[in-house]
Amino acid sequence: MTAARETLAPLPQGLRGGVVVVKFGGNAMVDDGLRHTFAEDVVALWRAGVRPVVVHGGGPQISAMLDRLGLETRFEAGLRVTTPETMDVVRMVLTGRVQRELVGAINAHGPYAVGMTGEDAHTMTAERRPAWVDGRPVDIGLVGDVVDVNPDTVRALLDQGRIPVVSPVARGTDGSVYNVNADLAASALASALGAERLVVLTDVPGLYADWPRCEEVVPELTAGELQALLPELASGMLPKMEGCLRAVRAGVRRAQVIDGRVPHAVLRSLVDGEGGTTVTA
């Protein structure tokens, strides 16, 4: 990590001392080099006075483990169909592998990161999420939508100078445990924390203006403009942009979708203003 990246001067207004929630996902999770540059970015933000919170996904690792176990992988409306057997694998992979790897990458730079899940201290509470395909309801099993966030534990870790790393598993209002889409979990946590920014890593440069006819990326749009576009979005981008929309409508100043395949993508977007799509209220 270069000295310039450690100092990060000047930061955009509001970032120093503010909370930034970053959703870590996509190709960066399975590329060792990208995982380590992501960890460097998070530590650099922390050292510059930003209060980062990381929410991670684990889709590729979960799918690989399901294949090894001979269990079906199926998606509807961009969300993983989650049976009780699948849920066991989700919890095992997210908290036992992906979270530990990410915590380890951050803590290679010092004693910063602490892993937790949405279940811990009832941080996230979820209800079964309906899915709709072609106007019809589809049963996607133990997939939850966050209906309540108690951010006290996350705030306590931030106040202790730690970097919370959160797995998107939530306690259900019915006593079940739910698999929560990481984009939407990050959005809910950012909203509850009153975050300055929500940053979502993905595997494309941003929101395409007219995919697949055109690969031009929309650099910025308002919540109202995004609301009008949501029904037309591809299933993979839908939860990311839905999460951004929810966040800015809940008071988060800016939500950004950025290309996680680019080394130091988080710093490039937050500090240098490079790349991706930004949603504002």
C-alpha positions in Angstrom: 0.0 0.0 0.0 1.5 3.3 -1.1 2.0 6.2 1.2 -0.3 8.3 -1.0 -3.0 5.7 -0.5 -2.5 5.6 3.3 -2.9 9.4 3.7 -5.9 9.8 1.3 -5.9 13.6 1.3 -8.1 15.3 0.7 -11.2 13.1 1.4 -14.5 14.2 0.0 -16.7 16.2 2.4 -18.4 14.0 5.1 -16.2 11.0 4.7 -13.7 11.6 7.5 -15.5 10.5 10.7 -18.4 9.1 8.7 -19.6 5.5 8.2 -19.0 3.9 4.8 -20.7 0.5 4.2 -19.0 -1.6 1.5 -20.6 -4.7 0.1 -17.7 -7.0 -0.9 -18.7 -9.5 -3.7 -18.3 -10.7 -7.2 -14.9 -11.7 -8.7 -13.0 -9.9 -5.9 -14.1 -12.7 -3.5 -12.4 -15.5 -5.5 -9.3 -13.6 -6.7 -6.6 -13.5 -4.1 -5.0 -10.3 -5.5 -8.3 -8.4 -5.6 -9.2 -9.6 -2.1 -5.9 -8.2 -0.8 -6.1 -4.9 -2.6 -9.7 -4.6 -1.2 -8.3 -5.2 2.3 -5.7 -2.5 1.7 -8.4 0.0 0.7 -10.5 -0.7 3.8 -7.5 -0.3 6.1 -6.4 2.9 4.3 -9.9 4.4 4.8 -9.8 3.4 8.5 -6.4 5.0 8.9 -7.7 8.2 7.3 -10.5 8.5 9.8 -13.3 6.8 7.9 -15.4 4.2 9.8 -15.8 1.3 7.3 -18.2 -1.5 7.7 -17.9 -4.5 5.3 -20.9 -6.8 4.3 -19.8 -9.7 2.2 -21.5 -12.1 -0.1 -20.4 -15.6 -1.0 -22.3 -16.7 -4.1 -19.5 -18.4 -6.0 -18.2 -20.3 -2.9 -21.7 -21.4 -1.9 -22.4 -22.7 -5.5 -19.1 -24.6 -5.5 -19.8 -26.2 -2.2 -23.4 -27.1 -3.2 -21.9 -28.8 -6.4 -19.5 -30.7 -4.3 -22.3 -32.0 -2.1 -24.6 -32.8 -5.0 -27.2 -30.2 -4.1 -29.0 -28.1 -6.7 -28.2 -24.5 -7.4 -31.1 -22.5 -8.7 -31.9 -18.8 -8.9 -35.2 -17.0 -9.3 -35.5 -13.2 -9.8 -31.8 -12.9 -9.1 -32.0 -14.7 -5.7 -30.8 -18.1 -4.6 -33.5 -20.6 -3.9 -32.6 -21.7 -0.4 -33.9 -25.0 1.0 -33.1 -26.0 4.6 -30.2 -28.1 3.3 -28.9 -25.2 1.3 -29.2 -22.9 4.3 -26.8 -25.1 6.2 -24.3 -24.8 3.5 -24.8 -21.0 3.3 -24.1 -20.5 7.0 -21.1 -22.8 6.8 -19.5 -21.1 3.8 -20.3 -17.5 4.7 -19.1 -17.6 8.3 -16.7 -20.5 8.2 -14.8 -19.6 5.0 -15.5 -16.3 3.3 -15.7 -14.2 6.4 -12.5 -15.8 7.9 -10.6 -15.1 4.7 -11.7 -11.5 4.5 -11.0 -10.9 8.2 -7.6 -12.4 7.8 -6.8 -10.3 4.8 -7.7 -7.1 6.7 -5.9 -8.2 9.9 -2.7 -8.8 8.0 -2.3 -5.0 8.3 -3.1 -4.9 12.1 -5.8 -5.9 14.6 -8.7 -4.2 13.0 -11.4 -6.5 11.7 -14.0 -8.4 13.7 -16.3 -10.9 12.1 -20.0 -11.2 12.9 -23.3 -12.2 11.3 -26.7 -10.6 11.1 -27.8 -13.2 13.7 -25.4 -11.9 16.4 -27.2 -9.8 19.0 -30.3 -9.7 16.8 -28.5 -7.2 14.5 -30.7 -8.1 11.5 -34.2 -9.5 11.6 -35.7 -10.8 8.5 -39.0 -12.1 7.1 -39.5 -14.5 4.2 -39.0 -12.6 1.0 -41.5 -13.2 -1.9 -40.2 -13.5 -5.4 -42.1 -12.6 -8.6 -41.3 -14.0 -12.0 -43.4 -12.9 -15.0 -46.0 -11.6 -12.5 -46.4 -14.8 -10.6 -45.2 -15.6 -7.1 -42.3 -18.1 -6.8 -41.3 -19.9 -3.6 -37.6 -19.3 -3.1 -37.4 -20.9 0.4 -35.4 -19.5 3.3 -34.6 -16.2 1.6 -35.2 -13.2 3.9 -35.8 -9.5 3.5 -34.4 -7.4 6.4 -37.3 -5.8 8.2 -35.4 -4.5 11.3 -31.8 -3.6 12.1 -30.4 -3.2 15.6 -27.0 -1.5 14.8 -25.8 -1.2 18.5 -23.2 -4.0 18.2 -21.8 -2.7 15.0 -21.6 0.8 16.4 -19.9 -0.5 19.5 -17.2 -2.2 17.4 -16.8 1.1 15.4 -16.4 3.0 18.6 -13.7 0.6 19.7 -11.8 1.3 16.5 -12.7 -2.0 14.8 -13.8 -2.8 11.3 -17.0 -5.0 11.4 -17.2 -7.7 8.8 -20.7 -8.9 8.5 -22.1 -12.1 7.0 -25.7 -11.6 5.5 -27.5 -14.2 7.6 -30.4 -13.0 9.7 -32.7 -14.2 12.4 -36.3 -14.6 11.3 -39.4 -13.2 13.0 -40.7 -16.8 12.9 -37.6 -18.3 14.5 -36.1 -19.5 11.3 -32.7 -18.4 10.0 -32.7 -16.7 6.6 -30.2 -16.2 3.7 -30.3 -12.5 2.9 -29.0 -11.1 -0.3 -25.8 -9.3 0.6 -26.6 -6.2 -1.5 -29.8 -5.7 0.4 -28.2 -6.5 3.8 -25.6 -3.9 3.2 -28.3 -1.4 2.2 -30.3 -2.1 5.3 -27.2 -1.8 7.6 -26.1 1.5 5.8 -29.6 2.9 6.4 -29.6 2.0 10.1 -26.2 3.4 10.7 -26.9 6.7 8.9 -23.9 6.0 6.6 -22.4 8.6 4.4 -21.9 6.1 1.6 -23.0 2.7 0.4 -20.5 1.1 -2.0 -21.5 -2.1 -3.8 -18.8 -4.1 -5.7 -19.9 -6.1 -8.7 -18.4 -7.6 -11.9 -19.4 -4.9 -14.4 -18.3 -1.3 -14.8 -21.7 0.0 -13.5 -25.3 0.3 -14.6 -25.5 0.1 -18.4 -27.7 2.7 -20.1 -29.1 0.2 -22.6 -27.9 -3.3 -22.1 -27.3 -5.4 -24.2 -27.5 -3.0 -27.1 -25.0 -0.6 -25.6 -22.3 -0.8 -23.0 -22.3 2.9 -22.0 -22.4 3.2 -18.2 -24.8 5.7 -16.5 -22.4 7.7 -14.3 -25.1 9.2 -12.0 -28.9 9.1 -11.6 -31.4 10.1 -9.0 -33.6 7.9 -6.9 -36.6 8.8 -9.0 -34.8 7.9 -12.3 -33.6 4.6 -10.8 -37.2 3.7 -9.6 -38.4 4.0 -13.2 -35.6 1.8 -14.5 -35.9 -1.1 -11.9 -38.6 -3.2 -13.8 -36.3 -3.3 -16.8 -33.0 -4.4 -15.1 -31.4 -7.8 -15.5 -31.8 -10.1 -12.5 -28.2 -9.9 -11.4 -28.2 -6.1 -11.3 -31.7 -5.8 -9.8 -30.8 -6.4 -6.1 -27.8 -4.1 -6.3 -29.7 -1.2 -7.6 -32.7 -1.9 -5.4 -30.3 -1.8 -2.4 -28.9 1.6 -3.6 -32.4 2.9 -4.0 -33.5 1.8 -0.6 -30.4 3.3 1.0 -30.6 6.8 -0.5 -34.3 7.0 0.3 -33.5 6.1 3.9 -31.0 9.0 4.2 -27.7 7.6 2.9 -26.1 10.5 1.0 -24.8 8.5 -2.0 -24.8 4.9 -3.1 -22.4 3.6 -5.7 -22.1 0.5 -7.8 -18.5 -0.1 -8.9 -16.4 -2.6 -10.8 -14.8 -4.8 -8.2 -12.5 -6.4 -10.9 -10.4 -3.2 -10.8 -7.6 -3.1 -8.2 -8.2 -0.5 -5.5 -11.7 0.1 -6.9 -13.0 1.3 -3.5 -10.4 4.1 -3.2 -10.7 5.0 -6.9 -14.5 5.5 -6.4 -14.6 7.2 -3.0 -11.5 9.3 -3.1 -10.7 9.8 -6.8 -14.4 9.7 -8.0 -13.5 7.2 -10.7 -15.9 4.8 -12.4 -19.2 3.1 -11.6 -22.7 4.5 -11.1 -23.8 6.8 -8.3 -27.3 7.1 -7.0 -28.4 10.2 -5.1 -31.6 11.2 -3.4 
